[in-house]
Amino acid sequence: MSASTPKKNSFFGGAAILTASVIIVKLIGALYKIPLGGILTDAAFADFNAAYNIYSLLIIISTGGLPVALSKMVSEANALGRRNQVKKVFSLALATFCVLGTVSFCIMAFFHNQLAELMNDKQAAYSILALSPAVFFICPMSAMRGYFQGHAQMTPTAVSQVIEALCKLVIGLALASSFKNSLEDEAMAAAGAILGVSVGCLLGAVYMYFCYRRHARSQPSSSDQPEDSKDILTTLARLAIPITLSSSIIALTNILDTSILLGRLQDALSMTEAAARELKGVYDKALTLYNLPASFMVPLTASVIPHVSAALKVKRRRQAAQISETALRTTALLALPAGVGLFVLGEPIIQLLYASTDVALAGWMLSVLGIASISVCFMLVSNSVLQAYQMVALPMATTVIGCALKLAVGYLLIGNPDIGIRGGAISTVACFWLIALLDLFIISRVLPPSLSLTRVFLKPTISAAAMGLTAWAVHGLVSKALLALKLFLAVDKDTGELLLTESGAFILSRTGTALAVFGAIGVAAIVYFALILLTKAISREDLALLPKGDKIARILRVE
């Protein structure tokens, strides 16, 4: 196969590798976040997330658009067989990453107290300082990830993500528990938990460096003349800056949202800082689960841009449109059931994972945020499609509009005593649905007419709605059956004497909650998969983009 011909199966092949890593990383993350919720108080959990919001903003400023721009330029150069161009693009991008990483590290390391005060959470200063090394190490690692994604090789990125997650799990939990017991300081416990992230970024960067060295040595020589450094940097900037600004807007909005939320709770509702931090910690536990569906969009966004760009570069517009529609339909197939599941099972999931928190409040917010999670997924993939078609300014404009709405709605609602912190969840729904709808409207107008949003949405929406009803019904039936069993086991029917001890009742209750939740999820998943096949929501053309897709289509009898 020539250098100019994109591999047929590379789009979903690469996405499948990253999806597998996301599943592994999220399982490790669950092993990290669930016990961490028990180690840290709700207030310390808020400190942890306040530091993460600062870190996320600086990471996006440093690396938000450059990996995307780098993967796009590398994939285009590869499509034309220009190996020397690839080397020069990567070298210049890596140097830029390192400079940005150093600046970001200095901001977090030397101004951690000032940043914590801006967040209206002074206790977050230790966590911000502990996270500062991560912002440096992730910059060169992101450059190397962009390099490999431009070569349609997702395995190094996937493995480095698993390394990060394992370090966070092992080192973060160990330090959080140690600091809590030895220092008896909840803020230091949060800093210990987050220090594992910095160690993980260091080891991930080292791994990626060795992968890059091995790959670079294996590349054949080329006689092409690379572009001038100034031209390459100009192209990188032209592609990266709008993407970075668009991503930074959301990260900056999260920081302002946290500051407004804590500030309004303290000022408008007359709460102490400690009480506001504790309430924010309850909200953050719901946010942790709400972010889960969007994590599975990362493989799609990482694959869309280089593959659509490469197809457009060699004038394969029909293939580019097919990849774009497939990415959107895959988003619908994944995001809709995930969001509906969170909406229907919000409180039971919180009860299962974070029983020590305010379950009713966190469960209500998770249900509302489940609706928002669907729009976040579509926003991420829609932005990638628009960026691949070089419409990089439009996603930035829609994001500004949506985030302005979020801050305004949040400010008004959180200050209302009858709504309070629930206003944060409501403003999130308003923000991301507005952005997603605007992005999809633009896509429907500017992409080829062969792209059908009805084909993308209709069948997955019907299937997800039926799945949600199934989950609700199964959870209700199993819960009632287990409650009857608990009452039967708890009381002697002849004497009326209590048979279960307090610990026995607790274990039975927790087991019942888990059975009801997992039973509902399992049955609903079977129903959803069956409906997807019956309604033919996925096509043979979609499966053809998967490795062995034709064989899968025959087994599933997909036409």
Legacy VTK file of the C-alpha trace (Angstrom):
# vtk DataFile Version 3.0
C-alpha trace
ASCII
DATASET POLYDATA
POINTS 559 float
0.000 0.000 0.000
1.432 3.373 -0.976
2.185 6.139 1.446
-0.589 8.183 0.053
-3.374 5.674 0.663
-4.931 5.697 4.114
-5.388 2.263 5.615
-9.000 1.199 5.446
-9.170 -0.164 8.963
-6.934 2.355 10.667
-9.671 4.699 11.893
-11.527 2.314 14.172
-8.433 0.143 14.630
-6.659 3.022 16.371
-9.827 4.067 18.157
-10.320 0.502 19.411
-6.844 0.458 20.944
-7.442 3.764 22.714
-10.906 2.630 23.797
-9.398 -0.480 25.389
-6.911 1.701 27.242
-9.691 4.053 28.349
-11.646 1.106 29.769
-8.557 -0.100 31.648
-7.729 3.416 32.839
-11.303 3.985 34.010
-11.351 0.682 35.886
-8.122 1.698 37.579
-9.643 5.136 38.154
-12.638 3.536 39.861
-10.262 1.591 42.114
-8.655 4.973 42.860
-11.600 7.352 43.174
-13.979 5.114 45.142
-11.619 4.382 48.085
-10.271 7.940 47.779
-13.811 9.160 48.504
-13.593 7.213 51.751
-10.103 8.437 52.669
-10.777 12.108 51.931
-13.541 14.123 53.507
-15.978 15.901 51.188
-14.068 19.154 51.857
-10.694 17.561 50.987
-12.268 16.101 47.840
-13.178 19.671 46.871
-9.522 20.731 47.448
-8.381 17.869 45.196
-10.691 18.970 42.379
-9.886 22.666 42.763
-6.216 21.868 42.113
-7.191 19.671 39.177
-9.133 22.533 37.586
-6.022 24.762 37.693
-3.923 21.916 36.300
-6.441 21.247 33.516
-6.395 24.869 32.376
-2.590 25.044 32.223
-2.411 21.655 30.489
-4.861 22.832 27.855
-2.978 26.100 27.345
0.296 24.161 27.061
-0.884 21.133 25.076
-4.553 21.606 24.131
-4.174 22.380 20.439
-0.588 21.392 19.681
-1.018 17.577 19.785
-4.015 17.896 17.456
-2.126 20.228 15.112
0.944 17.989 15.280
-1.008 14.793 14.514
-2.750 16.553 11.619
0.525 17.815 10.100
2.268 14.470 10.622
-0.615 12.507 9.065
-0.715 14.837 6.048
3.062 14.595 5.551
2.887 10.800 5.885
0.076 10.654 3.318
2.478 12.335 0.877
5.516 10.250 1.939
7.447 13.276 3.322
9.531 11.709 6.128
11.907 14.660 6.594
8.937 16.979 6.962
7.597 14.714 9.720
10.917 14.835 11.605
11.190 18.603 11.446
7.557 19.188 12.448
7.994 16.964 15.490
11.297 18.541 16.572
9.873 22.058 16.470
6.676 20.981 18.240
8.625 19.202 20.993
10.729 22.303 21.693
7.569 24.404 21.878
5.951 21.917 24.265
8.927 21.968 26.623
8.954 25.775 26.829
5.212 25.876 27.575
5.569 23.100 30.147
8.314 24.964 31.990
6.247 28.154 32.152
3.184 26.264 33.406
5.226 24.452 36.051
6.582 27.748 37.371
3.074 29.232 37.603
1.768 26.325 39.693
4.909 25.869 41.803
5.598 29.507 42.701
2.045 30.896 42.845
0.131 28.024 44.439
-1.132 30.128 47.342
-2.406 32.898 45.067
-4.132 30.383 42.769
-5.870 28.751 45.728
-7.165 32.135 46.907
-8.547 32.851 43.425
-10.517 29.596 43.696
-11.967 30.685 47.077
-10.348 27.538 48.524
-7.124 28.361 50.377
-6.699 24.753 51.506
-6.145 23.686 47.885
-2.656 25.283 47.843
-0.879 22.055 48.879
-2.598 20.080 46.122
-1.721 22.703 43.488
1.955 22.532 44.527
1.952 18.696 44.484
0.500 18.704 40.967
2.947 21.238 39.497
5.563 18.693 38.235
2.843 16.874 36.275
2.157 19.916 34.128
5.787 19.899 32.947
6.160 16.172 32.236
2.878 15.895 30.373
4.017 18.452 27.780
6.772 16.396 26.057
4.616 13.304 26.540
1.757 15.029 24.676
4.112 15.919 21.825
5.099 12.278 21.440
1.449 11.195 21.627
0.629 13.604 18.811
3.530 12.181 16.803
2.293 8.591 17.141
-1.346 9.533 16.516
-0.214 11.212 13.300
1.266 7.836 12.332
-2.067 6.146 13.253
-0.256 4.261 16.034
-2.289 4.456 19.236
-0.593 1.738 21.313
2.160 3.953 22.856
-0.473 6.501 23.898
-2.651 3.745 25.362
0.169 2.176 27.382
1.359 5.539 28.716
-2.193 6.275 29.916
-2.277 2.972 31.800
1.113 3.770 33.398
-0.234 7.130 34.577
-3.354 5.531 36.019
-1.458 2.796 37.871
0.897 5.307 39.484
-2.052 7.441 40.519
-3.716 4.390 42.048
-0.782 2.891 43.922
1.185 5.992 44.914
-1.763 8.374 45.260
-3.818 6.168 47.598
-0.757 5.199 49.648
0.286 8.827 50.157
-3.258 10.018 50.860
-3.731 7.391 53.560
-0.245 7.987 54.997
-0.596 11.782 55.120
-4.063 11.565 56.651
-2.876 9.257 59.435
0.512 10.842 60.132
-0.227 14.530 59.587
-3.952 14.497 60.486
-4.504 17.240 57.895
-7.232 16.747 55.292
-5.639 19.267 52.896
-2.316 17.394 53.010
-4.153 14.108 52.421
-5.592 15.592 49.223
-2.075 16.716 48.202
-0.745 13.195 48.777
-3.509 11.733 46.608
-2.711 14.091 43.766
1.075 13.621 43.972
0.611 10.211 42.364
-0.481 12.025 39.190
2.883 13.818 38.980
4.808 10.551 39.374
2.621 8.913 36.737
3.267 11.718 34.244
7.019 11.378 34.775
7.032 7.627 34.134
4.617 7.968 31.204
6.917 10.549 29.581
9.941 8.263 30.009
8.061 5.368 28.389
6.939 7.527 25.450
10.518 8.734 24.896
11.818 5.169 24.487
8.913 4.365 22.139
9.743 7.427 20.039
13.454 6.572 19.842
12.658 3.023 18.679
10.119 4.212 16.101
12.345 7.012 14.751
15.222 4.562 14.119
12.932 2.256 12.133
11.742 4.952 9.698
13.127 4.759 6.138
15.224 7.584 4.774
13.618 10.209 2.566
14.831 12.818 0.092
12.037 15.353 0.553
12.913 18.931 1.439
11.121 20.005 4.656
9.502 23.392 4.908
11.185 26.343 6.565
10.979 26.372 10.389
9.069 29.636 10.353
6.450 28.218 7.993
6.032 25.064 10.097
5.656 27.031 13.322
3.173 29.362 11.623
1.076 26.407 10.473
1.260 24.810 13.929
0.146 28.060 15.530
-2.628 28.611 12.991
-4.044 25.163 13.719
-3.291 24.965 17.440
-4.266 28.407 18.725
-8.008 28.254 17.878
-8.229 24.693 19.253
-6.312 25.712 22.391
-8.485 28.773 22.895
-11.646 26.706 22.430
-10.483 24.082 24.956
-9.131 26.731 27.327
-12.490 28.429 27.444
-14.055 25.342 29.015
-11.165 24.861 31.465
-11.231 28.545 32.412
-15.005 28.327 32.795
-14.558 25.396 35.205
-12.206 27.511 37.313
-14.548 30.497 37.277
-17.481 28.176 37.950
-15.737 26.732 41.010
-14.845 30.197 42.254
-18.393 31.491 41.654
-19.945 28.415 43.236
-17.867 28.610 46.428
-18.161 32.393 46.512
-21.963 32.419 46.075
-22.424 29.727 48.720
-20.387 31.823 51.163
-21.714 35.261 50.232
-25.291 34.828 49.019
-26.165 31.867 51.281
-23.949 32.933 54.244
-22.058 29.627 54.491
-18.629 29.252 56.091
-15.733 28.298 53.807
-15.612 24.843 55.409
-19.334 24.236 54.816
-19.074 25.464 51.221
-16.076 23.196 50.571
-17.966 20.212 51.980
-20.989 20.910 49.763
-18.716 21.387 46.737
-17.154 18.005 47.536
-20.599 16.366 47.245
-21.046 18.041 43.851
-17.558 16.939 42.756
-18.392 13.293 43.435
-21.302 13.589 41.016
-19.019 15.380 38.526
-16.498 12.520 38.699
-19.110 10.079 37.367
-20.580 12.589 34.908
-17.161 12.912 33.225
-16.963 9.165 32.561
-18.901 9.003 29.233
-16.818 11.852 27.759
-13.650 9.848 28.461
-14.742 7.288 25.891
-14.908 10.012 23.248
-11.148 10.626 23.482
-10.318 7.690 21.171
-12.765 9.010 18.577
-11.483 12.584 18.729
-7.890 11.340 18.541
-8.686 9.281 15.435
-11.059 11.625 13.613
-8.689 14.514 12.970
-5.671 12.687 11.452
-7.787 10.284 9.404
-10.220 12.856 8.027
-7.300 15.220 7.361
-5.334 12.532 5.526
-8.390 11.619 3.429
-9.011 15.262 2.503
-5.321 15.766 1.694
-5.464 13.086 -1.012
-8.886 14.336 -2.288
-10.961 11.516 -0.780
-13.873 13.703 0.317
-16.412 10.868 0.336
-14.217 8.818 2.659
-13.746 11.849 4.917
-17.533 12.367 5.098
-18.099 8.677 5.855
-15.567 8.754 8.707
-17.206 11.923 10.085
-20.710 10.421 10.026
-19.464 7.159 11.519
-17.781 9.076 14.343
-21.010 10.964 15.100
-23.139 7.807 14.941
-20.691 5.973 17.204
-20.934 8.908 19.595
-24.726 8.564 19.614
-24.496 4.809 20.169
-22.196 5.305 23.194
-23.254 8.635 24.682
-27.035 8.234 24.653
-27.219 5.014 26.715
-24.513 6.266 29.097
-26.308 9.554 29.724
-29.731 7.925 30.042
-28.250 5.368 32.453
-26.840 8.106 34.700
-30.172 9.949 34.570
-32.229 6.898 35.549
-29.809 5.412 38.121
-28.188 8.575 39.513
-29.096 8.091 43.175
-28.559 4.284 43.284
-25.090 4.704 41.723
-24.117 7.330 44.302
-25.516 5.088 47.062
-23.346 2.246 45.797
-20.092 4.188 45.327
-20.240 7.051 47.847
-22.602 5.945 50.609
-20.959 8.265 53.163
-21.851 11.434 51.244
-25.232 13.198 50.920
-26.724 10.543 48.639
-29.989 12.344 47.860
-28.249 15.579 46.807
-25.399 13.927 44.888
-27.843 11.498 43.238
-30.107 14.312 42.048
-27.143 16.188 40.586
-25.781 13.060 38.884
-29.156 12.453 37.228
-29.209 16.019 35.904
-25.564 15.815 34.845
-26.332 12.576 32.998
-28.405 14.653 30.580
-25.450 17.035 30.186
-22.964 14.205 29.576
-24.675 13.336 26.280
-24.148 16.860 24.951
-20.512 16.937 26.123
-19.780 13.822 24.052
-21.349 15.319 20.935
-19.535 18.603 21.500
-16.133 16.866 21.673
-16.595 14.791 18.519
-18.322 17.602 16.590
-15.418 19.909 17.392
-12.982 17.297 16.063
-14.946 16.947 12.827
-15.009 20.731 12.304
-11.293 21.004 13.114
-10.474 18.228 10.639
-12.274 20.262 7.967
-10.130 23.269 9.023
-13.082 25.133 10.559
-11.150 25.709 13.765
-12.680 29.076 14.712
-16.327 27.932 14.752
-16.020 25.567 17.752
-14.361 28.375 19.696
-17.289 30.712 18.991
-19.933 28.175 20.042
-17.954 27.334 23.179
-17.754 30.999 24.215
-21.535 31.337 23.832
-22.265 28.197 25.851
-19.797 28.964 28.650
-21.091 32.523 29.022
-24.553 31.031 29.516
-23.197 28.582 32.112
-21.583 31.295 34.240
-24.641 33.539 34.090
-27.129 30.771 34.916
-24.874 29.366 37.640
-24.432 32.768 39.294
-28.180 33.397 39.379
-29.311 29.932 40.473
-26.641 29.106 43.072
-27.431 32.339 44.923
-31.096 31.281 45.168
-31.644 29.622 48.595
-34.253 27.260 47.094
-31.789 25.954 44.483
-28.284 26.460 45.896
-25.572 24.163 44.609
-28.068 22.369 42.338
-27.712 25.429 40.105
-24.241 24.198 39.137
-25.684 21.037 37.579
-28.516 22.925 35.853
-26.095 25.475 34.351
-23.927 22.620 33.025
-26.896 21.156 31.131
-27.738 24.551 29.598
-24.108 25.207 28.599
-23.188 21.988 26.825
-26.502 21.353 25.109
-26.328 24.823 23.593
-22.770 24.195 22.347
-23.599 20.728 20.981
-26.706 21.907 19.132
-24.858 24.831 17.576
-21.976 22.553 16.486
-24.332 19.986 14.965
-26.255 22.708 13.147
-23.000 23.967 11.613
-21.985 20.427 10.616
-25.354 19.851 8.935
-24.850 23.016 6.866
-21.214 22.820 5.829
-20.448 19.118 5.419
-21.442 17.106 2.322
-25.188 16.474 1.905
-24.562 12.739 2.296
-24.205 13.363 6.050
-27.588 12.626 7.675
-28.152 13.742 11.289
-31.468 11.847 11.280
-29.551 8.663 10.484
-27.102 9.556 13.251
-29.675 10.228 16.002
-33.059 8.633 15.436
-32.455 4.915 15.985
-29.928 5.278 18.865
-32.342 7.685 20.629
-35.260 5.227 20.398
-33.038 2.369 21.601
-31.607 4.419 24.494
-35.092 5.508 25.644
-36.264 1.876 25.747
-33.060 0.941 27.575
-33.679 3.658 30.182
-37.193 2.407 30.881
-35.796 -1.110 31.231
-33.125 0.013 33.701
-35.685 1.916 35.770
-38.109 -1.023 35.860
-35.487 -3.683 36.649
-33.906 -1.577 39.408
-37.310 -0.965 40.985
-38.330 -4.624 40.867
-35.007 -5.929 42.191
-34.956 -3.303 44.971
-38.467 -4.236 46.118
-37.681 -7.949 46.012
-34.484 -7.464 48.022
-36.274 -5.230 50.535
-38.869 -7.975 51.071
-36.056 -10.511 51.508
-34.305 -8.232 53.997
-37.479 -7.884 56.073
-38.018 -11.641 55.931
-34.476 -12.325 57.164
-34.427 -9.511 59.711
-37.401 -10.495 61.826
-38.475 -13.821 63.306
-42.010 -14.242 61.966
-43.147 -16.096 65.093
-41.637 -13.999 67.903
-41.065 -10.686 66.089
-37.458 -10.715 67.365
-34.752 -8.971 65.297
-32.380 -11.526 63.771
-29.928 -9.303 61.887
-27.150 -7.455 63.661
-26.364 -3.865 62.653
-23.314 -4.988 60.653
-25.304 -7.765 59.026
-28.027 -5.346 58.012
-25.388 -2.999 56.545
-23.766 -5.771 54.496
-27.156 -6.970 53.255
-28.147 -3.424 52.310
-24.902 -2.784 50.396
-25.158 -6.139 48.634
-28.752 -5.391 47.683
-27.813 -1.980 46.294
-25.054 -3.524 44.170
-27.323 -6.294 42.879
-30.069 -3.821 41.971
-27.677 -1.448 40.170
-25.675 -4.074 38.291
-28.788 -6.108 37.526
-30.471 -3.050 36.013
-27.350 -2.156 34.005
-26.907 -5.726 32.747
-30.487 -6.247 31.578
-30.658 -2.738 30.079
-27.422 -3.325 28.149
-28.802 -6.542 26.633
-32.016 -4.771 25.625
-30.071 -1.864 24.112
-27.738 -4.105 22.102
-30.688 -6.116 20.795
-32.540 -2.945 19.742
-29.438 -1.565 18.000
-29.295 -4.710 15.887
-33.060 -4.834 15.275
-33.259 -1.185 14.194
-30.040 -1.505 12.158
-28.626 1.581 13.866
-25.124 0.577 12.764
-24.338 -0.094 9.116
-22.039 -2.470 7.271
-20.036 0.581 6.114
-19.443 1.520 9.762
-18.275 -1.981 10.654
-16.013 -2.011 7.577
-13.861 0.575 9.344
-13.222 -1.909 12.166
-10.487 -4.532 12.045
-12.227 -7.688 10.688
-15.331 -5.525 10.251
-16.693 -7.572 7.333
-16.570 -10.730 9.450
-18.306 -8.976 12.354
-21.021 -7.746 9.965
-21.641 -11.293 8.722
-21.865 -12.693 12.263
-24.307 -9.968 13.338
-26.124 -10.104 9.970
-25.725 -6.375 9.484
-26.591 -5.222 5.967
LINES 1 560
559 0 1 2 3 4 5 6 7 8 9 10 11 12 13 14 15 16 17 18 19 20 21 22 23 24 25 26 27 28 29 30 31 32 33 34 35 36 37 38 39 40 41 42 43 44 45 46 47 48 49 50 51 52 53 54 55 56 57 58 59 60 61 62 63 64 65 66 67 68 69 70 71 72 73 74 75 76 77 78 79 80 81 82 83 84 85 86 87 88 89 90 91 92 93 94 95 96 97 98 99 100 101 102 103 104 105 106 107 108 109 110 111 112 113 114 115 116 117 118 119 120 121 122 123 124 125 126 127 128 129 130 131 132 133 134 135 136 137 138 139 140 141 142 143 144 145 146 147 148 149 150 151 152 153 154 155 156 157 158 159 160 161 162 163 164 165 166 167 168 169 170 171 172 173 174 175 176 177 178 179 180 181 182 183 184 185 186 187 188 189 190 191 192 193 194 195 196 197 198 199 200 201 202 203 204 205 206 207 208 209 210 211 212 213 214 215 216 217 218 219 220 221 222 223 224 225 226 227 228 229 230 231 232 233 234 235 236 237 238 239 240 241 242 243 244 245 246 247 248 249 250 251 252 253 254 255 256 257 258 259 260 261 262 263 264 265 266 267 268 269 270 271 272 273 274 275 276 277 278 279 280 281 282 283 284 285 286 287 288 289 290 291 292 293 294 295 296 297 298 299 300 301 302 303 304 305 306 307 308 309 310 311 312 313 314 315 316 317 318 319 320 321 322 323 324 325 326 327 328 329 330 331 332 333 334 335 336 337 338 339 340 341 342 343 344 345 346 347 348 349 350 351 352 353 354 355 356 357 358 359 360 361 362 363 364 365 366 367 368 369 370 371 372 373 374 375 376 377 378 379 380 381 382 383 384 385 386 387 388 389 390 391 392 393 394 395 396 397 398 399 400 401 402 403 404 405 406 407 408 409 410 411 412 413 414 415 416 417 418 419 420 421 422 423 424 425 426 427 428 429 430 431 432 433 434 435 436 437 438 439 440 441 442 443 444 445 446 447 448 449 450 451 452 453 454 455 456 457 458 459 460 461 462 463 464 465 466 467 468 469 470 471 472 473 474 475 476 477 478 479 480 481 482 483 484 485 486 487 488 489 490 491 492 493 494 495 496 497 498 499 500 501 502 503 504 505 506 507 508 509 510 511 512 513 514 515 516 517 518 519 520 521 522 523 524 525 526 527 528 529 530 531 532 533 534 535 536 537 538 539 540 541 542 543 544 545 546 547 548 549 550 551 552 553 554 555 556 557 558
